[in-house]
Amino acid sequence: DFSWHMFRHSHASEAIAALAITFVGPVAPVLVFTTGVPQVVAHDPAGWRALAHVATLAVLSSALALVLWNRLIQMTSALAASTVTYLMPIVAIGWGVLDGELITGQHMIMIALILGGVVTVQVADRLRR
């Protein structure tokens, strides 16, 4: 059926991400309960806030990113999608800026080098085709 075919392909990135996260699911509760997380959340005044931050990072930096990355692979080539991993340090610096960290000239040079490398790979891939 055509509509089922469209549904499968339009939701493939979410399915792949869900499958990858499914393998972590059974391990996560074991790690949570063997590392004392419930006790910290129950007794430390900042425990719930810290847990909320971890949950936010899990959703935004892991789950959503995984879905978007799988979608990017569908829309482009594996080479183009792999260059996205080089952008992670830039995103990390952005999170640092939001947290009040200072960006130095060295950071800016490294960002330029990373972006230059990504552009070089993309241009070489287009010229090769």
Long-range contacts (C-beta under 8 A, 24 or more apart in sequence): 9-74, 12-70, 12-74, 13-67, 13-68, 13-70, 13-71, 13-73, 13-74, 14-67, 14-70, 16-70, 17-63, 17-66, 17-67, 17-70, 20-66, 21-62, 21-63, 21-66, 77-125, 79-121, 79-125, 80-122, 80-125, 83-118, 83-121, 83-122, 86-114, 86-117, 86-118, 87-114, 87-118, 89-114, 90-114, 90-115
